[in-house]
């Protein structure tokens, strides 16, 4: 009985993208909480520090995730097929 070819590399790379997405989601949540805490404590001095830190962290995490996802998509090729 013949089986359809399955690309093990492609499945692993998709799992990596999903795992990175879950980690990035947690980091985005942390940065949003930081921004919210800064906005909530506006009457205090230096309220802008968590807002600036959370905003910078949010932009950095999203930028790195998009770059990593693009690089992973680039490495997905159909010629790396393994028959199982």
PDB file with SEQRES, HELIX, SHEET and CRYST1 records, atoms N, CA, C and O in Angstrom:
SEQRES   1 A   84  UNK UNK UNK UNK UNK UNK UNK UNK UNK UNK UNK UNK UNK          
SEQRES   2 A   84  UNK UNK UNK UNK UNK UNK UNK UNK UNK UNK UNK UNK UNK          
SEQRES   3 A   84  UNK UNK UNK UNK UNK UNK UNK UNK UNK UNK UNK UNK UNK          
SEQRES   4 A   84  UNK UNK UNK UNK UNK UNK UNK UNK UNK UNK UNK UNK UNK          
SEQRES   5 A   84  UNK UNK UNK UNK UNK UNK UNK UNK UNK UNK UNK UNK UNK          
SEQRES   6 A   84  UNK UNK UNK UNK UNK UNK UNK UNK UNK UNK UNK UNK UNK          
SEQRES   7 A   84  UNK UNK UNK UNK UNK UNK                                      
HELIX    1 AA1 UNK A    8  UNK A   40  1                                  33    
HELIX    2 AA2 UNK A   48  UNK A   75  1                                  28    
CRYST1    1.000    1.000    1.000  90.00  90.00  90.00 P 1           1          
ATOM      1  N   UNK A   1       0.836  -1.168   0.000  1.00  0.00           N  
ATOM      2  CA  UNK A   1       0.000   0.000   0.000  1.00  0.00           C  
ATOM      3  C   UNK A   1       0.888   1.241   0.000  1.00  0.00           C  
ATOM      4  O   UNK A   1       1.727   1.399   0.887  1.00  0.00           O  
ATOM      5  N   UNK A   2       0.716   2.109  -0.969  1.00  0.00           N  
ATOM      6  CA  UNK A   2       1.511   3.322  -1.083  1.00  0.00           C  
ATOM      7  C   UNK A   2       0.902   4.427  -0.222  1.00  0.00           C  
ATOM      8  O   UNK A   2      -0.316   4.562  -0.102  1.00  0.00           O  
ATOM      9  N   UNK A   3       1.786   5.195   0.358  1.00  0.00           N  
ATOM     10  CA  UNK A   3       1.343   6.327   1.166  1.00  0.00           C  
ATOM     11  C   UNK A   3       1.733   7.622   0.475  1.00  0.00           C  
ATOM     12  O   UNK A   3       2.676   7.662  -0.316  1.00  0.00           O  
ATOM     13  N   UNK A   4       0.999   8.674   0.781  1.00  0.00           N  
ATOM     14  CA  UNK A   4       1.344   9.988   0.254  1.00  0.00           C  
ATOM     15  C   UNK A   4       2.602  10.495   0.949  1.00  0.00           C  
ATOM     16  O   UNK A   4       2.793  10.243   2.138  1.00  0.00           O  
ATOM     17  N   UNK A   5       3.463  11.206   0.222  1.00  0.00           N  
ATOM     18  CA  UNK A   5       4.665  11.745   0.865  1.00  0.00           C  
ATOM     19  C   UNK A   5       4.308  12.820   1.899  1.00  0.00           C  
ATOM     20  O   UNK A   5       3.426  13.650   1.678  1.00  0.00           O  
ATOM     21  N   UNK A   6       5.000  12.780   3.005  1.00  0.00           N  
ATOM     22  CA  UNK A   6       4.786  13.745   4.078  1.00  0.00           C  
ATOM     23  C   UNK A   6       6.098  14.494   4.314  1.00  0.00           C  
ATOM     24  O   UNK A   6       7.151  13.881   4.494  1.00  0.00           O  
ATOM     25  N   UNK A   7       6.024  15.782   4.311  1.00  0.00           N  
ATOM     26  CA  UNK A   7       7.211  16.591   4.545  1.00  0.00           C  
ATOM     27  C   UNK A   7       7.373  16.807   6.048  1.00  0.00           C  
ATOM     28  O   UNK A   7       6.690  17.639   6.644  1.00  0.00           O  
ATOM     29  N   UNK A   8       8.281  16.050   6.644  1.00  0.00           N  
ATOM     30  CA  UNK A   8       8.529  16.150   8.074  1.00  0.00           C  
ATOM     31  C   UNK A   8       9.097  17.529   8.411  1.00  0.00           C  
ATOM     32  O   UNK A   8       8.737  18.122   9.428  1.00  0.00           O  
ATOM     33  N   UNK A   9       9.972  18.028   7.565  1.00  0.00           N  
ATOM     34  CA  UNK A   9      10.579  19.336   7.803  1.00  0.00           C  
ATOM     35  C   UNK A   9       9.508  20.428   7.825  1.00  0.00           C  
ATOM     36  O   UNK A   9       9.544  21.323   8.669  1.00  0.00           O  
ATOM     37  N   UNK A  10       8.567  20.349   6.903  1.00  0.00           N  
ATOM     38  CA  UNK A  10       7.529  21.367   6.824  1.00  0.00           C  
ATOM     39  C   UNK A  10       6.630  21.337   8.059  1.00  0.00           C  
ATOM     40  O   UNK A  10       6.242  22.386   8.573  1.00  0.00           O  
ATOM     41  N   UNK A  11       6.302  20.147   8.530  1.00  0.00           N  
ATOM     42  CA  UNK A  11       5.469  20.019   9.727  1.00  0.00           C  
ATOM     43  C   UNK A  11       6.200  20.586  10.939  1.00  0.00           C  
ATOM     44  O   UNK A  11       5.601  21.293  11.749  1.00  0.00           O  
ATOM     45  N   UNK A  12       7.478  20.283  11.066  1.00  0.00           N  
ATOM     46  CA  UNK A  12       8.273  20.799  12.194  1.00  0.00           C  
ATOM     47  C   UNK A  12       8.396  22.316  12.136  1.00  0.00           C  
ATOM     48  O   UNK A  12       8.335  22.979  13.172  1.00  0.00           O  
ATOM     49  N   UNK A  13       8.565  22.869  10.954  1.00  0.00           N  
ATOM     50  CA  UNK A  13       8.677  24.317  10.831  1.00  0.00           C  
ATOM     51  C   UNK A  13       7.359  25.014  11.162  1.00  0.00           C  
ATOM     52  O   UNK A  13       7.362  26.085  11.769  1.00  0.00           O  
ATOM     53  N   UNK A  14       6.236  24.418  10.770  1.00  0.00           N  
ATOM     54  CA  UNK A  14       4.939  24.976  11.145  1.00  0.00           C  
ATOM     55  C   UNK A  14       4.738  24.916  12.651  1.00  0.00           C  
ATOM     56  O   UNK A  14       4.207  25.853  13.247  1.00  0.00           O  
ATOM     57  N   UNK A  15       5.159  23.819  13.268  1.00  0.00           N  
ATOM     58  CA  UNK A  15       5.073  23.718  14.739  1.00  0.00           C  
ATOM     59  C   UNK A  15       5.952  24.782  15.399  1.00  0.00           C  
ATOM     60  O   UNK A  15       5.577  25.336  16.433  1.00  0.00           O  
ATOM     61  N   UNK A  16       7.099  25.067  14.821  1.00  0.00           N  
ATOM     62  CA  UNK A  16       7.977  26.109  15.353  1.00  0.00           C  
ATOM     63  C   UNK A  16       7.321  27.481  15.250  1.00  0.00           C  
ATOM     64  O   UNK A  16       7.403  28.278  16.184  1.00  0.00           O  
ATOM     65  N   UNK A  17       6.676  27.760  14.132  1.00  0.00           N  
ATOM     66  CA  UNK A  17       5.992  29.039  13.963  1.00  0.00           C  
ATOM     67  C   UNK A  17       4.859  29.185  14.974  1.00  0.00           C  
ATOM     68  O   UNK A  17       4.683  30.254  15.558  1.00  0.00           O  
ATOM     69  N   UNK A  18       4.092  28.121  15.182  1.00  0.00           N  
ATOM     70  CA  UNK A  18       2.987  28.168  16.145  1.00  0.00           C  
ATOM     71  C   UNK A  18       3.526  28.355  17.562  1.00  0.00           C  
ATOM     72  O   UNK A  18       2.974  29.139  18.334  1.00  0.00           O  
ATOM     73  N   UNK A  19       4.592  27.649  17.907  1.00  0.00           N  
ATOM     74  CA  UNK A  19       5.187  27.785  19.234  1.00  0.00           C  
ATOM     75  C   UNK A  19       5.719  29.201  19.450  1.00  0.00           C  
ATOM     76  O   UNK A  19       5.511  29.794  20.508  1.00  0.00           O  
ATOM     77  N   UNK A  20       6.402  29.735  18.450  1.00  0.00           N  
ATOM     78  CA  UNK A  20       6.872  31.119  18.549  1.00  0.00           C  
ATOM     79  C   UNK A  20       5.706  32.094  18.678  1.00  0.00           C  
ATOM     80  O   UNK A  20       5.803  33.089  19.396  1.00  0.00           O  
ATOM     81  N   UNK A  21       4.616  31.813  17.991  1.00  0.00           N  
ATOM     82  CA  UNK A  21       3.432  32.665  18.093  1.00  0.00           C  
ATOM     83  C   UNK A  21       2.847  32.670  19.497  1.00  0.00           C  
ATOM     84  O   UNK A  21       2.406  33.711  19.982  1.00  0.00           O  
ATOM     85  N   UNK A  22       2.841  31.522  20.147  1.00  0.00           N  
ATOM     86  CA  UNK A  22       2.333  31.443  21.522  1.00  0.00           C  
ATOM     87  C   UNK A  22       3.238  32.230  22.468  1.00  0.00           C  
ATOM     88  O   UNK A  22       2.752  32.953  23.337  1.00  0.00           O  
ATOM     89  N   UNK A  23       4.538  32.091  22.300  1.00  0.00           N  
ATOM     90  CA  UNK A  23       5.492  32.835  23.138  1.00  0.00           C  
ATOM     91  C   UNK A  23       5.351  34.333  22.897  1.00  0.00           C  
ATOM     92  O   UNK A  23       5.369  35.119  23.844  1.00  0.00           O  
ATOM     93  N   UNK A  24       5.214  34.729  21.646  1.00  0.00           N  
ATOM     94  CA  UNK A  24       5.055  36.146  21.311  1.00  0.00           C  
ATOM     95  C   UNK A  24       3.753  36.686  21.893  1.00  0.00           C  
ATOM     96  O   UNK A  24       3.713  37.830  22.347  1.00  0.00           O  
ATOM     97  N   UNK A  25       2.698  35.893  21.889  1.00  0.00           N  
ATOM     98  CA  UNK A  25       1.432  36.320  22.472  1.00  0.00           C  
ATOM     99  C   UNK A  25       1.593  36.614  23.960  1.00  0.00           C  
ATOM    100  O   UNK A  25       1.057  37.604  24.458  1.00  0.00           O  
ATOM    101  N   UNK A  26       2.318  35.770  24.662  1.00  0.00           N  
ATOM    102  CA  UNK A  26       2.577  36.019  26.089  1.00  0.00           C  
ATOM    103  C   UNK A  26       3.378  37.299  26.288  1.00  0.00           C  
ATOM    104  O   UNK A  26       3.091  38.075  27.199  1.00  0.00           O  
ATOM    105  N   UNK A  27       4.371  37.522  25.449  1.00  0.00           N  
ATOM    106  CA  UNK A  27       5.183  38.739  25.570  1.00  0.00           C  
ATOM    107  C   UNK A  27       4.380  39.995  25.236  1.00  0.00           C  
ATOM    108  O   UNK A  27       4.566  41.038  25.862  1.00  0.00           O  
ATOM    109  N   UNK A  28       3.498  39.896  24.259  1.00  0.00           N  
ATOM    110  CA  UNK A  28       2.630  41.023  23.920  1.00  0.00           C  
ATOM    111  C   UNK A  28       1.704  41.334  25.091  1.00  0.00           C  
ATOM    112  O   UNK A  28       1.463  42.501  25.398  1.00  0.00           O  
ATOM    113  N   UNK A  29       1.186  40.299  25.747  1.00  0.00           N  
ATOM    114  CA  UNK A  29       0.329  40.510  26.910  1.00  0.00           C  
ATOM    115  C   UNK A  29       1.092  41.243  28.016  1.00  0.00           C  
ATOM    116  O   UNK A  29       0.554  42.160  28.636  1.00  0.00           O  
ATOM    117  N   UNK A  30       2.331  40.845  28.262  1.00  0.00           N  
ATOM    118  CA  UNK A  30       3.146  41.505  29.285  1.00  0.00           C  
ATOM    119  C   UNK A  30       3.378  42.974  28.929  1.00  0.00           C  
ATOM    120  O   UNK A  30       3.299  43.840  29.800  1.00  0.00           O  
ATOM    121  N   UNK A  31       3.661  43.258  27.674  1.00  0.00           N  
ATOM    122  CA  UNK A  31       3.894  44.650  27.288  1.00  0.00           C  
ATOM    123  C   UNK A  31       2.614  45.480  27.379  1.00  0.00           C  
ATOM    124  O   UNK A  31       2.671  46.655  27.743  1.00  0.00           O  
ATOM    125  N   UNK A  32       1.472  44.895  27.057  1.00  0.00           N  
ATOM    126  CA  UNK A  32       0.204  45.620  27.171  1.00  0.00           C  
ATOM    127  C   UNK A  32      -0.111  45.907  28.631  1.00  0.00           C  
ATOM    128  O   UNK A  32      -0.607  46.987  28.954  1.00  0.00           O  
ATOM    129  N   UNK A  33       0.169  44.962  29.517  1.00  0.00           N  
ATOM    130  CA  UNK A  33      -0.037  45.196  30.949  1.00  0.00           C  
ATOM    131  C   UNK A  33       0.878  46.310  31.444  1.00  0.00           C  
ATOM    132  O   UNK A  33       0.471  47.120  32.278  1.00  0.00           O  
ATOM    133  N   UNK A  34       2.103  46.360  30.942  1.00  0.00           N  
ATOM    134  CA  UNK A  34       3.027  47.425  31.327  1.00  0.00           C  
ATOM    135  C   UNK A  34       2.510  48.786  30.871  1.00  0.00           C  
ATOM    136  O   UNK A  34       2.551  49.752  31.632  1.00  0.00           O  
ATOM    137  N   UNK A  35       2.029  48.864  29.647  1.00  0.00           N  
ATOM    138  CA  UNK A  35       1.475  50.119  29.135  1.00  0.00           C  
ATOM    139  C   UNK A  35       0.245  50.522  29.948  1.00  0.00           C  
ATOM    140  O   UNK A  35       0.081  51.692  30.294  1.00  0.00           O  
ATOM    141  N   UNK A  36      -0.605  49.563  30.246  1.00  0.00           N  
ATOM    142  CA  UNK A  36      -1.813  49.832  31.033  1.00  0.00           C  
ATOM    143  C   UNK A  36      -1.447  50.336  32.429  1.00  0.00           C  
ATOM    144  O   UNK A  36      -2.070  51.272  32.931  1.00  0.00           O  
ATOM    145  N   UNK A  37      -0.447  49.729  33.054  1.00  0.00           N  
ATOM    146  CA  UNK A  37      -0.027  50.158  34.388  1.00  0.00           C  
ATOM    147  C   UNK A  37       0.497  51.587  34.351  1.00  0.00           C  
ATOM    148  O   UNK A  37       0.224  52.366  35.265  1.00  0.00           O  
ATOM    149  N   UNK A  38       1.238  51.942  33.318  1.00  0.00           N  
ATOM    150  CA  UNK A  38       1.720  53.314  33.193  1.00  0.00           C  
ATOM    151  C   UNK A  38       0.591  54.302  33.000  1.00  0.00           C  
ATOM    152  O   UNK A  38       0.612  55.390  33.575  1.00  0.00           O  
ATOM    153  N   UNK A  39      -0.387  53.941  32.202  1.00  0.00           N  
ATOM    154  CA  UNK A  39      -1.535  54.830  31.980  1.00  0.00           C  
ATOM    155  C   UNK A  39      -2.399  54.941  33.237  1.00  0.00           C  
ATOM    156  O   UNK A  39      -2.987  55.993  33.487  1.00  0.00           O  
ATOM    157  N   UNK A  40      -2.481  53.890  34.014  1.00  0.00           N  
ATOM    158  CA  UNK A  40      -3.304  53.875  35.225  1.00  0.00           C  
ATOM    159  C   UNK A  40      -2.684  54.742  36.325  1.00  0.00           C  
ATOM    160  O   UNK A  40      -3.403  55.298  37.155  1.00  0.00           O  
ATOM    161  N   UNK A  41      -1.366  54.856  36.334  1.00  0.00           N  
ATOM    162  CA  UNK A  41      -0.671  55.609  37.373  1.00  0.00           C  
ATOM    163  C   UNK A  41      -0.150  56.953  36.863  1.00  0.00           C  
ATOM    164  O   UNK A  41       0.958  57.357  37.215  1.00  0.00           O  
ATOM    165  N   UNK A  42      -0.918  57.634  36.054  1.00  0.00           N  
ATOM    166  CA  UNK A  42      -0.490  58.919  35.501  1.00  0.00           C  
ATOM    167  C   UNK A  42      -0.252  59.993  36.555  1.00  0.00           C  
ATOM    168  O   UNK A  42       0.629  60.828  36.351  1.00  0.00           O  
ATOM    169  N   UNK A  43      -0.977  60.025  37.659  1.00  0.00           N  
ATOM    170  CA  UNK A  43      -0.691  61.076  38.645  1.00  0.00           C  
ATOM    171  C   UNK A  43       0.690  60.956  39.297  1.00  0.00           C  
ATOM    172  O   UNK A  43       1.192  61.936  39.848  1.00  0.00           O  
ATOM    173  N   UNK A  44       1.299  59.795  39.245  1.00  0.00           N  
ATOM    174  CA  UNK A  44       2.616  59.619  39.861  1.00  0.00           C  
ATOM    175  C   UNK A  44       3.715  60.122  38.923  1.00  0.00           C  
ATOM    176  O   UNK A  44       3.531  60.229  37.710  1.00  0.00           O  
ATOM    177  N   UNK A  45       4.852  60.424  39.525  1.00  0.00           N  
ATOM    178  CA  UNK A  45       5.974  60.853  38.697  1.00  0.00           C  
ATOM    179  C   UNK A  45       6.568  59.640  37.972  1.00  0.00           C  
ATOM    180  O   UNK A  45       6.496  58.515  38.466  1.00  0.00           O  
ATOM    181  N   UNK A  46       7.134  59.875  36.840  1.00  0.00           N  
ATOM    182  CA  UNK A  46       7.759  58.848  35.994  1.00  0.00           C  
ATOM    183  C   UNK A  46       6.770  57.780  35.539  1.00  0.00           C  
ATOM    184  O   UNK A  46       7.146  56.616  35.395  1.00  0.00           O  
ATOM    185  N   UNK A  47       5.514  58.157  35.312  1.00  0.00           N  
ATOM    186  CA  UNK A  47       4.519  57.215  34.804  1.00  0.00           C  
ATOM    187  C   UNK A  47       4.838  56.782  33.381  1.00  0.00           C  
ATOM    188  O   UNK A  47       4.363  55.744  32.921  1.00  0.00           O  
ATOM    189  N   UNK A  48       5.636  57.572  32.690  1.00  0.00           N  
ATOM    190  CA  UNK A  48       5.934  57.314  31.279  1.00  0.00           C  
ATOM    191  C   UNK A  48       6.929  56.173  31.085  1.00  0.00           C  
ATOM    192  O   UNK A  48       7.048  55.645  29.979  1.00  0.00           O  
ATOM    193  N   UNK A  49       7.646  55.783  32.140  1.00  0.00           N  
ATOM    194  CA  UNK A  49       8.655  54.733  32.001  1.00  0.00           C  
ATOM    195  C   UNK A  49       8.032  53.388  31.609  1.00  0.00           C  
ATOM    196  O   UNK A  49       8.501  52.777  30.648  1.00  0.00           O  
ATOM    197  N   UNK A  50       6.988  52.893  32.312  1.00  0.00           N  
ATOM    198  CA  UNK A  50       6.403  51.621  31.857  1.00  0.00           C  
ATOM    199  C   UNK A  50       5.705  51.726  30.499  1.00  0.00           C  
ATOM    200  O   UNK A  50       5.647  50.753  29.748  1.00  0.00           O  
ATOM    201  N   UNK A  51       5.177  52.915  30.192  1.00  0.00           N  
ATOM    202  CA  UNK A  51       4.544  53.098  28.881  1.00  0.00           C  
ATOM    203  C   UNK A  51       5.596  53.006  27.782  1.00  0.00           C  
ATOM    204  O   UNK A  51       5.395  52.321  26.779  1.00  0.00           O  
ATOM    205  N   UNK A  52       6.705  53.690  27.972  1.00  0.00           N  
ATOM    206  CA  UNK A  52       7.783  53.663  26.984  1.00  0.00           C  
ATOM    207  C   UNK A  52       8.411  52.268  26.890  1.00  0.00           C  
ATOM    208  O   UNK A  52       8.666  51.774  25.792  1.00  0.00           O  
ATOM    209  N   UNK A  53       8.657  51.643  28.030  1.00  0.00           N  
ATOM    210  CA  UNK A  53       9.248  50.298  28.037  1.00  0.00           C  
ATOM    211  C   UNK A  53       8.324  49.269  27.402  1.00  0.00           C  
ATOM    212  O   UNK A  53       8.765  48.439  26.607  1.00  0.00           O  
ATOM    213  N   UNK A  54       7.044  49.322  27.752  1.00  0.00           N  
ATOM    214  CA  UNK A  54       6.086  48.379  27.172  1.00  0.00           C  
ATOM    215  C   UNK A  54       5.903  48.579  25.680  1.00  0.00           C  
ATOM    216  O   UNK A  54       5.794  47.612  24.927  1.00  0.00           O  
ATOM    217  N   UNK A  55       5.869  49.839  25.251  1.00  0.00           N  
ATOM    218  CA  UNK A  55       5.739  50.123  23.817  1.00  0.00           C  
ATOM    219  C   UNK A  55       6.952  49.663  23.034  1.00  0.00           C  
ATOM    220  O   UNK A  55       6.821  49.079  21.958  1.00  0.00           O  
ATOM    221  N   UNK A  56       8.139  49.928  23.576  1.00  0.00           N  
ATOM    222  CA  UNK A  56       9.367  49.488  22.908  1.00  0.00           C  
ATOM    223  C   UNK A  56       9.434  47.959  22.839  1.00  0.00           C  
ATOM    224  O   UNK A  56       9.790  47.394  21.804  1.00  0.00           O  
ATOM    225  N   UNK A  57       9.091  47.299  23.939  1.00  0.00           N  
ATOM    226  CA  UNK A  57       9.112  45.842  23.976  1.00  0.00           C  
ATOM    227  C   UNK A  57       8.098  45.250  23.002  1.00  0.00           C  
ATOM    228  O   UNK A  57       8.383  44.249  22.344  1.00  0.00           O  
ATOM    229  N   UNK A  58       6.927  45.854  22.906  1.00  0.00           N  
ATOM    230  CA  UNK A  58       5.893  45.387  21.978  1.00  0.00           C  
ATOM    231  C   UNK A  58       6.374  45.469  20.531  1.00  0.00           C  
ATOM    232  O   UNK A  58       6.235  44.513  19.768  1.00  0.00           O  
ATOM    233  N   UNK A  59       6.936  46.606  20.162  1.00  0.00           N  
ATOM    234  CA  UNK A  59       7.428  46.787  18.792  1.00  0.00           C  
ATOM    235  C   UNK A  59       8.576  45.819  18.500  1.00  0.00           C  
ATOM    236  O   UNK A  59       8.629  45.223  17.424  1.00  0.00           O  
ATOM    237  N   UNK A  60       9.488  45.664  19.450  1.00  0.00           N  
ATOM    238  CA  UNK A  60      10.628  44.773  19.267  1.00  0.00           C  
ATOM    239  C   UNK A  60      10.186  43.324  19.084  1.00  0.00           C  
ATOM    240  O   UNK A  60      10.669  42.636  18.185  1.00  0.00           O  
ATOM    241  N   UNK A  61       9.278  42.861  19.927  1.00  0.00           N  
ATOM    242  CA  UNK A  61       8.821  41.467  19.851  1.00  0.00           C  
ATOM    243  C   UNK A  61       8.106  41.200  18.532  1.00  0.00           C  
ATOM    244  O   UNK A  61       8.358  40.182  17.887  1.00  0.00           O  
ATOM    245  N   UNK A  62       7.221  42.100  18.127  1.00  0.00           N  
ATOM    246  CA  UNK A  62       6.509  41.899  16.866  1.00  0.00           C  
ATOM    247  C   UNK A  62       7.457  41.955  15.671  1.00  0.00           C  
ATOM    248  O   UNK A  62       7.310  41.175  14.730  1.00  0.00           O  
ATOM    249  N   UNK A  63       8.426  42.865  15.699  1.00  0.00           N  
ATOM    250  CA  UNK A  63       9.398  42.960  14.617  1.00  0.00           C  
ATOM    251  C   UNK A  63      10.214  41.664  14.500  1.00  0.00           C  
ATOM    252  O   UNK A  63      10.394  41.134  13.404  1.00  0.00           O  
ATOM    253  N   UNK A  64      10.701  41.166  15.632  1.00  0.00           N  
ATOM    254  CA  UNK A  64      11.500  39.934  15.603  1.00  0.00           C  
ATOM    255  C   UNK A  64      10.671  38.726  15.184  1.00  0.00           C  
ATOM    256  O   UNK A  64      11.173  37.850  14.481  1.00  0.00           O  
ATOM    257  N   UNK A  65       9.405  38.667  15.607  1.00  0.00           N  
ATOM    258  CA  UNK A  65       8.549  37.540  15.211  1.00  0.00           C  
ATOM    259  C   UNK A  65       8.290  37.557  13.709  1.00  0.00           C  
ATOM    260  O   UNK A  65       8.337  36.511  13.061  1.00  0.00           O  
ATOM    261  N   UNK A  66       8.023  38.706  13.162  1.00  0.00           N  
ATOM    262  CA  UNK A  66       7.756  38.796  11.717  1.00  0.00           C  
ATOM    263  C   UNK A  66       9.001  38.404  10.922  1.00  0.00           C  
ATOM    264  O   UNK A  66       8.903  37.696   9.921  1.00  0.00           O  
ATOM    265  N   UNK A  67      10.172  38.865  11.369  1.00  0.00           N  
ATOM    266  CA  UNK A  67      11.418  38.489  10.679  1.00  0.00           C  
ATOM    267  C   UNK A  67      11.680  36.998  10.772  1.00  0.00           C  
ATOM    268  O   UNK A  67      12.084  36.377   9.789  1.00  0.00           O  
ATOM    269  N   UNK A  68      11.453  36.411  11.955  1.00  0.00           N  
ATOM    270  CA  UNK A  68      11.687  34.980  12.128  1.00  0.00           C  
ATOM    271  C   UNK A  68      10.697  34.163  11.296  1.00  0.00           C  
ATOM    272  O   UNK A  68      11.078  33.164  10.686  1.00  0.00           O  
ATOM    273  N   UNK A  69       9.443  34.579  11.269  1.00  0.00           N  
ATOM    274  CA  UNK A  69       8.443  33.849  10.482  1.00  0.00           C  
ATOM    275  C   UNK A  69       8.772  33.917   8.990  1.00  0.00           C  
ATOM    276  O   UNK A  69       8.628  32.920   8.282  1.00  0.00           O  
ATOM    277  N   UNK A  70       9.207  35.070   8.512  1.00  0.00           N  
ATOM    278  CA  UNK A  70       9.595  35.186   7.099  1.00  0.00           C  
ATOM    279  C   UNK A  70      10.765  34.266   6.779  1.00  0.00           C  
ATOM    280  O   UNK A  70      10.782  33.615   5.735  1.00  0.00           O  
ATOM    281  N   UNK A  71      11.744  34.214   7.682  1.00  0.00           N  
ATOM    282  CA  UNK A  71      12.912  33.363   7.446  1.00  0.00           C  
ATOM    283  C   UNK A  71      12.528  31.882   7.466  1.00  0.00           C  
ATOM    284  O   UNK A  71      13.053  31.093   6.680  1.00  0.00           O  
ATOM    285  N   UNK A  72      11.622  31.509   8.356  1.00  0.00           N  
ATOM    286  CA  UNK A  72      11.177  30.112   8.422  1.00  0.00           C  
ATOM    287  C   UNK A  72      10.394  29.750   7.164  1.00  0.00           C  
ATOM    288  O   UNK A  72      10.585  28.668   6.609  1.00  0.00           O  
ATOM    289  N   UNK A  73       9.513  30.647   6.707  1.00  0.00           N  
ATOM    290  CA  UNK A  73       8.779  30.388   5.471  1.00  0.00           C  
ATOM    291  C   UNK A  73       9.725  30.226   4.290  1.00  0.00           C  
ATOM    292  O   UNK A  73       9.467  29.428   3.390  1.00  0.00           O  
ATOM    293  N   UNK A  74      10.816  30.979   4.290  1.00  0.00           N  
ATOM    294  CA  UNK A  74      11.791  30.887   3.212  1.00  0.00           C  
ATOM    295  C   UNK A  74      12.434  29.505   3.158  1.00  0.00           C  
ATOM    296  O   UNK A  74      12.765  29.013   2.079  1.00  0.00           O  
ATOM    297  N   UNK A  75      12.611  28.876   4.329  1.00  0.00           N  
ATOM    298  CA  UNK A  75      13.272  27.576   4.374  1.00  0.00           C  
ATOM    299  C   UNK A  75      12.331  26.401   4.092  1.00  0.00           C  
ATOM    300  O   UNK A  75      12.789  25.264   3.978  1.00  0.00           O  
ATOM    301  N   UNK A  76      11.051  26.654   3.981  1.00  0.00           N  
ATOM    302  CA  UNK A  76      10.108  25.584   3.653  1.00  0.00           C  
ATOM    303  C   UNK A  76      10.151  25.327   2.154  1.00  0.00           C  
ATOM    304  O   UNK A  76       9.759  26.175   1.353  1.00  0.00           O  
ATOM    305  N   UNK A  77      10.631  24.146   1.789  1.00  0.00           N  
ATOM    306  CA  UNK A  77      10.701  23.803   0.374  1.00  0.00           C  
ATOM    307  C   UNK A  77      10.093  22.417   0.187  1.00  0.00           C  
ATOM    308  O   UNK A  77      10.221  21.555   1.056  1.00  0.00           O  
ATOM    309  N   UNK A  78       9.450  22.211  -0.917  1.00  0.00           N  
ATOM    310  CA  UNK A  78       8.799  20.937  -1.189  1.00  0.00           C  
ATOM    311  C   UNK A  78       9.788  19.835  -1.554  1.00  0.00           C  
ATOM    312  O   UNK A  78       9.429  18.659  -1.505  1.00  0.00           O  
ATOM    313  N   UNK A  79      11.017  20.178  -1.917  1.00  0.00           N  
ATOM    314  CA  UNK A  79      11.952  19.137  -2.320  1.00  0.00           C  
ATOM    315  C   UNK A  79      12.506  18.368  -1.114  1.00  0.00           C  
ATOM    316  O   UNK A  79      13.163  17.341  -1.284  1.00  0.00           O  
ATOM    317  N   UNK A  80      12.244  18.859   0.094  1.00  0.00           N  
ATOM    318  CA  UNK A  80      12.673  18.156   1.303  1.00  0.00           C  
ATOM    319  C   UNK A  80      11.569  17.215   1.770  1.00  0.00           C  
ATOM    320  O   UNK A  80      11.043  17.380   2.871  1.00  0.00           O  
ATOM    321  N   UNK A  81      11.218  16.245   0.960  1.00  0.00           N  
ATOM    322  CA  UNK A  81      10.135  15.324   1.257  1.00  0.00           C  
ATOM    323  C   UNK A  81      10.707  14.017   1.737  1.00  0.00           C  
ATOM    324  O   UNK A  81      11.649  13.485   1.150  1.00  0.00           O  
ATOM    325  N   UNK A  82      10.133  13.501   2.806  1.00  0.00           N  
ATOM    326  CA  UNK A  82      10.553  12.230   3.363  1.00  0.00           C  
ATOM    327  C   UNK A  82       9.370  11.270   3.314  1.00  0.00           C  
ATOM    328  O   UNK A  82       8.304  11.573   3.849  1.00  0.00           O  
ATOM    329  N   UNK A  83       9.548  10.123   2.682  1.00  0.00           N  
ATOM    330  CA  UNK A  83       8.485   9.138   2.579  1.00  0.00           C  
ATOM    331  C   UNK A  83       8.374   8.374   3.888  1.00  0.00           C  
ATOM    332  O   UNK A  83       9.362   7.828   4.379  1.00  0.00           O  
ATOM    333  N   UNK A  84       7.170   8.333   4.454  1.00  0.00           N  
ATOM    334  CA  UNK A  84       6.957   7.551   5.671  1.00  0.00           C  
ATOM    335  C   UNK A  84       5.883   6.528   5.464  1.00  0.00           C  
ATOM    336  O   UNK A  84       5.563   5.773   6.382  1.00  0.00           O  
TER     337      UNK A  84                                                      
END                                                                             
